[in-house]
Amino acid sequence: MLDKFTEIISHLIGIFHTTIEAERLRDAYEDFKYQQRHSEVNDIEITPTHFELRYTLRDFDPELKYTPLANETPFKVWLASTDPIHLREPSVPGQMTAFPELYIEQGYSSFFPAARPSLVLEPPGSVVTVSVQSAWMEDNDLLRMNSVYAEFNDPSVYIAALASLQEAAQILGVLTVQSTLDFNSSGGASFIKLHDLMVQTDDTSRLGEQVVVLHGAEAYGMFVGGAPVETLPLLDDLMPELLQAEADTANEDDDRSASVRTSDLDLAPDVKTQVPGDHERIEDKDPFGGLNPPSEEAEFFGLESGHQVVTGGNKMVNDVVMNVSWLDAPVISVMGDVVDLNLISQVNVLAEHATFSGVLQGSLSTTFNVAMMSSTSQFAGAETTDGSPEQSVEDIYMGLPKNWAVTRIEGDVLTVNWVQQYSFMADDDRADVQITGSNSYIGLGENLIVNLASLAEIGYGYDLIMIGGDLITINQISQMNVMLDFDSITAAGAGPLGVSVSDNLLFNGASISTVGINSYGAMSENFAAASKAFADGAQSIDRDVAHDDVFTGDELLTVLYIAGDFKTINWVEQTNIMGDSDQVHLALDAFTAKSGMPAKLYTGSNAEINTASINVYGADSEVRVQGDVYSDALLYQADLIDTTSDPTGVFMPALANEAVLFLADGMITNPSHSSDDPGIVPTSPESIASSDLMQTMLA
């Protein structure tokens, strides 16, 4: 609150300011009114506007009359199912019912009253995938538990022997001739060379291996080691004992973990889940009520009773799955040659030698070459519930095409899937073991390498594909397993000891499955003339091609012209190289004196696995060929097993003179390496292609 005098002065100042502002506004107002009175404004001339209406608006009339153009209109074509070919949206500026690029053909009225519209298709593209997967592992462990060291060989000796073994294995496969598959060049010379190589392949043994070779129709079916079978073996049933036990333990753990409560969804029925606000508390439960205290006989930390030493138990897996349905047609014309090849090559090479205190042990290892090759019709098994075949398009419409849509590609069309998987593992362990506890587990092996590749490609379908060059289709799977397992075991003292040497698995599994059978015939005059016209620059076909009897039942014909080659290549290369040469010394007197429990030693139980599946889905095609047809199928399976040779000269006595020419210089002589040698790195995988895959494929 202000005092009386201050308040009077404040009001006086306020009144003074108010009076000043009023005087200022009065001066501005008078000046504004003066300018408004004396402003000069030009007169605006107003010109009248006249409107002329050409149309008269009528009242709403709900009874509109619609008259169709004709009984057969082009709109029936657009309503037809043409997937996966997508036609362009029919639109012409200024017209509601028209086709793009309208073409009038005089005198042809079976489809359109006086014209046949020209339809346009989007051309398909090429697809190329190159997958190179490489894994390398060197796990050479050294374990010393005794005061007096045992004498061991240097691991470099076994790595050198493994490299020599791989060189010997590479000459056993089919693709021993280095020929580059050039996808950029025109013509199929390199593919015809591959066909000639397949034809020349026989079951001649080069290094004493067991070979099975099947050509043509004999290669189709299911085979195990070259013998036809009704059912294929399951890989899980063939695994070594140690790996099977690990898989069973993992399954039990999964079952137990599935029953363990991890959320409220897994609560027992007698547990209440209401919140305290509902005046009902959750029933108290002992969190350890379901766990029994471990007994003396129970496993402690997952260990079995006794002692277990594992220097093997390694696993290598290469797995490829290809599902391809990119481009096909029921009718194909080829002005060049046709090359259609299916090839499976499987090789297992095992060098095994195990001694216990100088006594040679028997081998329990197994090798498997499992292959399946099949070709079925697209209509195989297509039946309705009453047992009659499904109603096809020909049952609905038996006329000839009324219109056709054409697209062309200048150059080649490629569908290439190239997968190369290469794995190398050296697990040459040295262990001088002495155990003083009651239960023990020593693991020096149990390594795992996995290469996985899965491809799925779904593309386009046409009624007619016309190829100006060659039609090339290659499905090839090449698999090779190489294993060197040289184990040397010595023991001091005696006691309950179980030794598991060898028990290795080398497994190759390959499958080539094709849906859609091609039948080859000579080129007809109408197709040859149309291909020549396309080569000269034509953009469409004529009625001589469209009204061929093979197209009976098609109302709309879709046509693709490829000026170059059409190549479909599905190529798989899988290689496993494993060395598991272990040197183990056991102090058994310490085992039994301190604990009295049995001991178990695993130096083998390794697994090398190659699995590949190529599934091609297409149509039953009638192929008319101007040139030659090169079609063949080959199944090649070879096993080379040696359980007695010295690791420094693996397979050397068995080499024939002509086989030596394929081997590298210095391979026959025994390598001498000291502990300070740098060692031999894994050699390059087997391949018939250039090391620069992208250069030959996309250059």
C-alpha positions, 0 to 999 in steps of 0.5 A: 500500500502507498501513502496518501501523498505518493498515491496522489502524485501517481494519479497525477502522472497517469492523468498527464500521460493519458492526456498527452496520448489523446492529443497525439491521436487527435492530431493523427486522426485529423491528418488521416481524414484530410488525406482521405478527403483529397485522395485521387482515385481513377474511375473503374470501367466495368465491362459486362461478361457474356456466357454461352452455354452449349450444354443444358443441365438436366435433372437426376436420371437413375435409369442409365442405359449401358451398351457393351462394345461387342460379344468378345472384348479385350477386357476378358484378357485382362481378367485372365490369370497371367501370373507371374507375367504382369501386363502393363496397365491399359490406358491411353490419354483421352480414352477410357477403354483402349490398349497401349500402343494400339496396333490395327491389323486389317482383315483379322476379326476373330478376336476384335471386331476390326483390330488386334491390340498389341500387348506389352510384357516386362522382360525378365532379368538375370540372377547371379549369386556367388557364395564362397564360404571358407573356414580354417581351424588349427587346434593343436593342443599340448597338455602336460600333467606329469613331472617327466615329459613324454616324447611327442612328434611335432604336429607339423609332420601330420599337417604335411601328410594331410596336405599330401593326402589332399593332393592325392584326393583331388585326382579322384574326382570327375573334374580333374581337368582344369576347364574354365566355365566362361559365362560371358562368352557366346556359345557353349564350348566350355560346357560341351567340353564338360559333357565330353569329360562326363562321357569319358569318365569310367570306373577305372581305379587310379589309387586303389579306390573303389569307384562306381560310375553310372551314366544316363538313365542309370544315374537316376534313382537313390544310391548308397555306395553305388548300390540302388536302395529303396530308402536313404539312411538317416544321418543321425543314425550314422553318427559316431558313438560320442557324437550321438551321446552328445546329441542325446544329452542335448535333447534331454537338456532341451526336454528338461528346459522345456518343462522348467517354468520361465514365465507366468505362462508355465505356473503350476495349476495350484499357484494363484496369480491374482494381485494383492488388490483382489484380497487374495495373496499368491500362495507361497512356494519354495523356489527350490522345492522341485530340486532334490539334493544331489546324491553321491551317485548323481553326476556332479557338474554334468560329469559321469563317474570316472575319468574321460579324456577326449581328443577327437569328437570333431565335426565339420558340416557343409550344407547347401539347399537351392530351390530354383524356379526362375524362367521356363515355358512349355514350348522352347525353340533354340536356334543353337545347341542344347546342353543339359547336364546333371552331375554328382561327384562324391569322394571320400578319402580316409587314412587311419592308423591307431596304435596302443602301446605299439599294438595296431588297433582295428578300424571302426570308421565308415564312409558313405556316399549317398545320392539321389537324382530324379526328374518328374513331370509337372503333372505327376500326382496332380489328381483331384479327390475323386481320382480323376485328373484336374481340369486343365485349361484345354478342357475349358478352351480348345481354340487357338490364341486370339492375341499374343504379347511379346517381349525381347532381350538383347543379349544373354539371360543368366540364372547362375547359383555358384556355392563353394564351401571349403573347410580345413581343420587340424586338431593334432593334440598331445597329452600327457595325462595324470588324474588324481581326482575322483571324477574328471573330464579333459576335452582337447577336441570337440571342435565344430565348423559349419558352412550353411547356404540356402537359396530360393529363386522364383521368377517368370513363366511364358508360353513360348521362349525363343532363343537365338543362341544356345540353351544351357542347363547345368546342375552339378554337385561335387563333394570331397571328404579327406581325413587323416587320423593317426593316433598313438597311445601309450600307458604306464601301469594297468587299470580299468581303461576303455579306449575308443580309436577311429569310429570316424564318419565321412558322409556325402549326401547329394540330391538333384531333383527336377520337376518338368521333363524336356522333350527334344525335336527338330526345328520347324519352319515357322519357328525358324522363320520367326527366329530369323525375323527377330534376329533382323529386328522384328518385334512380334510374331505372326499367326504362323507361330501363334496358331501352331497346334502346340498352342491349342488351348491358349487364349492369350500367348506370352512370348519371350525372345532371347537374342543370345544364350539362356544359361541356367547353372546350379553349381555346388562345391563342398570340401572338408579336410580334417587332420586328427592325429593325437598322441596321448600318454596315460599314467594309469597307475595314478588313475587307479591308485588315487581314485579306483574309477574307470577311465575312458579315452576317445581319440577318434569319433570325428565326423565330416559331413557334406549335404547338398540339394538342388531342386529345380521347378519348371514345366514339361517343355517341348524343345525344338532345336536347330543345332545339336543336343548334348544331354547326359547324367553322371553319378560318380562315387569313390572311396579310398580307405587306408588303415595301415599306412604310415602318416609320413607316406600316405598312399605312396606305395599304391600310386601307379606311375601314371597317377604320379604325374598328377601329383606335386613335386616332392610329394612322394618324399617324406617331409622332414619338419622341425618344431620351428617349421612354419607349417603347411597352410591348407591348400586351395579347394578343388575347383574347375573354375578361375579363382576370380569367379566374378570376373568370368561370370559378370565381366 
